[in-house]
Amino acid sequence: MAHRHQIHDSRRFLYDLHTQDCYSNPGILGGNPVFMGTRVPMKTVLDCIEAGDWLNEFLDHFPSVSRDRAISVLAMIRSPHNNI
């Protein structure tokens, strides 16, 4: 399970992240980063993991997010280049 400071740093990182997997638009959820093509906030996957849920549980609750997209975003967050 991730440590709280890692989750906090990951959330801060999400606000600077714009890729093929996620984006931020002031007109969508107040500019909170969302998974591309959805209105699912990126922080939701972090909330689920922090609560001890598995990725499959997140995907069951948010079927508009593909497994590949969720894994890609989590891999970017964990990347050693992000200093998280």
ChimeraX commands (.cxc) that place a marker at each C-alpha (Angstrom):
marker #1 position 0.00,0.00,0.00 radius 0.5
marker #1 position 1.25,3.48,-0.82 radius 0.5
marker #1 position 2.40,5.79,1.93 radius 0.5
marker #1 position 0.37,8.97,2.55 radius 0.5
marker #1 position 3.17,11.33,1.48 radius 0.5
marker #1 position 3.52,9.41,-1.80 radius 0.5
marker #1 position -0.22,9.81,-2.45 radius 0.5
marker #1 position -0.03,13.56,-1.70 radius 0.5
marker #1 position 2.96,14.02,-4.00 radius 0.5
marker #1 position 1.23,11.96,-6.69 radius 0.5
marker #1 position -1.85,14.16,-6.56 radius 0.5
marker #1 position 0.25,17.29,-6.91 radius 0.5
marker #1 position 1.99,15.69,-9.90 radius 0.5
marker #1 position -1.37,15.00,-11.59 radius 0.5
marker #1 position -2.11,18.71,-11.89 radius 0.5
marker #1 position 0.92,19.14,-14.14 radius 0.5
marker #1 position 0.23,16.02,-16.18 radius 0.5
marker #1 position -1.18,16.36,-19.69 radius 0.5
marker #1 position -0.74,13.28,-21.86 radius 0.5
marker #1 position -2.70,11.06,-24.19 radius 0.5
marker #1 position -4.13,9.46,-21.03 radius 0.5
marker #1 position -5.31,12.51,-19.14 radius 0.5
marker #1 position -6.09,16.19,-19.45 radius 0.5
marker #1 position -7.34,19.21,-17.57 radius 0.5
marker #1 position -9.89,21.74,-18.78 radius 0.5
marker #1 position -11.30,24.56,-16.62 radius 0.5
marker #1 position -14.76,23.76,-18.00 radius 0.5
marker #1 position -14.65,20.13,-16.84 radius 0.5
marker #1 position -14.80,19.46,-13.10 radius 0.5
marker #1 position -13.27,22.84,-12.35 radius 0.5
marker #1 position -10.02,21.97,-14.10 radius 0.5
marker #1 position -9.30,18.85,-12.06 radius 0.5
marker #1 position -7.30,16.38,-14.19 radius 0.5
marker #1 position -9.48,13.63,-15.69 radius 0.5
marker #1 position -8.85,10.46,-17.65 radius 0.5
marker #1 position -8.91,11.28,-21.36 radius 0.5
marker #1 position -12.35,10.92,-22.91 radius 0.5
marker #1 position -14.11,10.73,-19.53 radius 0.5
marker #1 position -15.20,12.89,-16.64 radius 0.5
marker #1 position -13.50,10.55,-14.15 radius 0.5
marker #1 position -11.07,12.55,-12.00 radius 0.5
marker #1 position -7.55,11.15,-11.95 radius 0.5
marker #1 position -7.45,11.48,-8.18 radius 0.5
marker #1 position -10.19,8.86,-7.96 radius 0.5
marker #1 position -7.78,6.04,-8.82 radius 0.5
marker #1 position -5.42,7.33,-6.12 radius 0.5
marker #1 position -8.28,7.53,-3.62 radius 0.5
marker #1 position -9.16,3.90,-4.37 radius 0.5
marker #1 position -5.60,2.67,-3.98 radius 0.5
marker #1 position -5.12,4.69,-0.80 radius 0.5
marker #1 position -8.30,3.06,0.58 radius 0.5
marker #1 position -6.78,-0.36,-0.13 radius 0.5
marker #1 position -8.86,-1.17,-3.21 radius 0.5
marker #1 position -7.42,-3.07,-6.15 radius 0.5
marker #1 position -7.25,-1.63,-9.64 radius 0.5
marker #1 position -9.97,-4.07,-10.72 radius 0.5
marker #1 position -12.36,-2.53,-8.20 radius 0.5
marker #1 position -11.68,0.94,-9.58 radius 0.5
marker #1 position -12.25,-0.29,-13.14 radius 0.5
marker #1 position -15.50,-2.01,-12.12 radius 0.5
marker #1 position -16.79,1.29,-10.74 radius 0.5
marker #1 position -15.53,3.39,-13.67 radius 0.5
marker #1 position -15.91,1.31,-16.85 radius 0.5
marker #1 position -15.25,4.37,-19.06 radius 0.5
marker #1 position -11.58,4.19,-17.99 radius 0.5
marker #1 position -9.65,1.48,-19.80 radius 0.5
marker #1 position -7.26,-0.80,-17.91 radius 0.5
marker #1 position -4.41,0.26,-20.19 radius 0.5
marker #1 position -5.08,3.96,-19.55 radius 0.5
marker #1 position -5.25,3.48,-15.76 radius 0.5
marker #1 position -2.05,1.43,-15.74 radius 0.5
marker #1 position -0.29,3.98,-17.93 radius 0.5
marker #1 position -1.19,6.83,-15.60 radius 0.5
marker #1 position -0.15,4.88,-12.50 radius 0.5
marker #1 position 3.16,4.01,-14.19 radius 0.5
marker #1 position 3.78,7.71,-14.95 radius 0.5
marker #1 position 3.09,8.58,-11.33 radius 0.5
marker #1 position 5.52,5.92,-10.12 radius 0.5
marker #1 position 8.22,6.88,-12.62 radius 0.5
marker #1 position 11.52,7.69,-10.89 radius 0.5
marker #1 position 11.78,10.74,-13.17 radius 0.5
marker #1 position 8.89,12.36,-11.28 radius 0.5
marker #1 position 10.73,12.41,-7.92 radius 0.5
marker #1 position 7.72,10.88,-6.19 radius 0.5
marker link #1:1,2 radius 0.2
marker link #1:2,3 radius 0.2
marker link #1:3,4 radius 0.2
marker link #1:4,5 radius 0.2
marker link #1:5,6 radius 0.2
marker link #1:6,7 radius 0.2
marker link #1:7,8 radius 0.2
marker link #1:8,9 radius 0.2
marker link #1:9,10 radius 0.2
marker link #1:10,11 radius 0.2
marker link #1:11,12 radius 0.2
marker link #1:12,13 radius 0.2
marker link #1:13,14 radius 0.2
marker link #1:14,15 radius 0.2
marker link #1:15,16 radius 0.2
marker link #1:16,17 radius 0.2
marker link #1:17,18 radius 0.2
marker link #1:18,19 radius 0.2
marker link #1:19,20 radius 0.2
marker link #1:20,21 radius 0.2
marker link #1:21,22 radius 0.2
marker link #1:22,23 radius 0.2
marker link #1:23,24 radius 0.2
marker link #1:24,25 radius 0.2
marker link #1:25,26 radius 0.2
marker link #1:26,27 radius 0.2
marker link #1:27,28 radius 0.2
marker link #1:28,29 radius 0.2
marker link #1:29,30 radius 0.2
marker link #1:30,31 radius 0.2
marker link #1:31,32 radius 0.2
marker link #1:32,33 radius 0.2
marker link #1:33,34 radius 0.2
marker link #1:34,35 radius 0.2
marker link #1:35,36 radius 0.2
marker link #1:36,37 radius 0.2
marker link #1:37,38 radius 0.2
marker link #1:38,39 radius 0.2
marker link #1:39,40 radius 0.2
marker link #1:40,41 radius 0.2
marker link #1:41,42 radius 0.2
marker link #1:42,43 radius 0.2
marker link #1:43,44 radius 0.2
marker link #1:44,45 radius 0.2
marker link #1:45,46 radius 0.2
marker link #1:46,47 radius 0.2
marker link #1:47,48 radius 0.2
marker link #1:48,49 radius 0.2
marker link #1:49,50 radius 0.2
marker link #1:50,51 radius 0.2
marker link #1:51,52 radius 0.2
marker link #1:52,53 radius 0.2
marker link #1:53,54 radius 0.2
marker link #1:54,55 radius 0.2
marker link #1:55,56 radius 0.2
marker link #1:56,57 radius 0.2
marker link #1:57,58 radius 0.2
marker link #1:58,59 radius 0.2
marker link #1:59,60 radius 0.2
marker link #1:60,61 radius 0.2
marker link #1:61,62 radius 0.2
marker link #1:62,63 radius 0.2
marker link #1:63,64 radius 0.2
marker link #1:64,65 radius 0.2
marker link #1:65,66 radius 0.2
marker link #1:66,67 radius 0.2
marker link #1:67,68 radius 0.2
marker link #1:68,69 radius 0.2
marker link #1:69,70 radius 0.2
marker link #1:70,71 radius 0.2
marker link #1:71,72 radius 0.2
marker link #1:72,73 radius 0.2
marker link #1:73,74 radius 0.2
marker link #1:74,75 radius 0.2
marker link #1:75,76 radius 0.2
marker link #1:76,77 radius 0.2
marker link #1:77,78 radius 0.2
marker link #1:78,79 radius 0.2
marker link #1:79,80 radius 0.2
marker link #1:80,81 radius 0.2
marker link #1:81,82 radius 0.2
marker link #1:82,83 radius 0.2
marker link #1:83,84 radius 0.2
view
